[in-house]
Amino acid sequence: KVIFCVQGTVSPLLANIYLHELDQQMQTMKADFDKGRVRRPFPRYAALERRVLRLRRKIERLRAEGADQAEIDAALAEIKAVNKERRKVPSVDPMDPNFKRLRYCRYADDFLIGVIGSKREACEIMASVEQFLTHALKLAVSPEKSGVHAASKGVTFLSYRISTYTSYGAGRKTSRTGPDGRTWRVLRRPTTDNVSLRVPRQEVTKFCKRHGYGDLARKTGRHRAQFLVTSDVATVLAYNSEFRGFANYHSLADDIKSALGLLELVVFRSAVKTLAMRHRTTTARTMRRLWNGTDYEVSSVVRGKLRSIKLWRLKHLTQTFWPSPIVDNVTAGAWWVKNPNDLIDRLSARRCEACGGTSGPFEMHHLRRVGDLRSVLAVWKQSGWRRKTVVLCPACRTTVSGRKHARTESRVH
């Protein structure tokens, strides 16, 4: 972590420009550090593998000679015992001094360096990078966010927990072919030190607390007062945009569904409680009202057509994998939250909110006083931050404007 004194949205841009020299320095270090094509075989594993090969050739010879089945079964049992022992040792030497790799990844002023080598070499690389940043670029390194960590213990980088793991399962089966063309199925050896991306629990807790969804530990949702004066469509779009954006960002994680399962429950309960409080009803009735066969939905009329918007859940997530060329899914509903979507929905309904007429054109009329609506509306139930807006047809607009002008003239006289 490099400390930049400039704050704001320009800081990442300046970091990309200024740290270009660090990128070039890391490319030079990588070219000097990388060594070898593959790791050398682990001696004990190679010896056991040769022993299995000799036993298989022995079995093929015994079958060709028509030997007793008991002798063949004894050789098969010995192969099974050798394979069990072979799975306890690595196939290649993890500390091969002739195989080294350096990996470097940077995003703005955060960067991560991965080293296949000894801890001493990792410490030397870190010291070299710190020296380059201090003397060549005149930058300070944050001691709290920097350090050398074992890959198995992991490190948090860009809200991901990056670590390695070893699978201890039996592995998948694969085909083997003998000298005589005969094939058989064997278990593949589970791989070791696989790189894994996971969602840190503290990031989920921080996200839930920042948006005020509720309590993750108690699995309880909390209503959000800022949505009590907006429409159901605006509320659902806001919840969808927030939760979907967080899930899409972490869609590369291997444990995305399990890590966000509890958060999904709390977000859902928060949304239902918010809608229930807005309509002054119970959460059970709200859930029955929103349920539409397979999903919870809210509806609105846009240009004379009924549009349904689903409450976004994890089952709608399309998980992205590392080889994918697209890792950032743009949240399609994000702009709905940032724009006055309530006004757009009401205007797109093509219905005068004063007389109920459907013959346009229609326009959104903004008022200085709610009293200006009394001439055209018997009861005006809208409240909150958009209560002084109304969709009017030309006739109603003339009536409202005439009342306003009359009041102005009376004040002048």
Salt bridges, closest charged atoms under 4 A:
ASP23 OD2 - ARG106 NH2 2.91
ASP34 OD2 - LYS30 NZ 2.78
GLU78 OE2 - ARG51 NH2 3.05
GLU85 OE2 - ARG44 NH2 2.30
ASP93 OD2 - ARG40 NH2 2.80
ASP96 OD1 - ARG40 NE 3.76
ASP109 OD2 - LYS1 NZ 3.28
ASP110 OD1 - LYS1 NZ 3.39
GLU121 OE2 - LYS100 NZ 3.36
GLU124 OE2 - ARG120 NH1 2.87
GLU203 OE2 - LYS206 NZ 3.80
ASP215 OD2 - ARG218 NE 3.85
ASP232 OD1 - ARG278 NH1 3.34
ASP232 OD2 - HIS279 NE2 2.84
ASP232 OD2 - ARG289 NH1 3.37
GLU242 OE2 - HIS211 ND1 3.72
GLU242 OE1 - ARG224 NH1 2.86
ASP255 OD2 - ARG198 NH1 3.97
GLU264 OE2 - ARG313 NE 3.11
ASP295 OD2 - LYS310 NZ 3.45
ASP295 OD1 - LYS315 NZ 3.04
ASP295 OD1 - HIS316 NE2 3.15
ASP342 OD2 - ARG386 NH1 3.16
ASP345 OD1 - ARG307 NH2 3.32
GLU353 OE2 - ARG346 NE 2.96
GLU363 OE2 - ARG397 NH1 1.80
ASP372 OD1 - ARG407 NH1 2.50
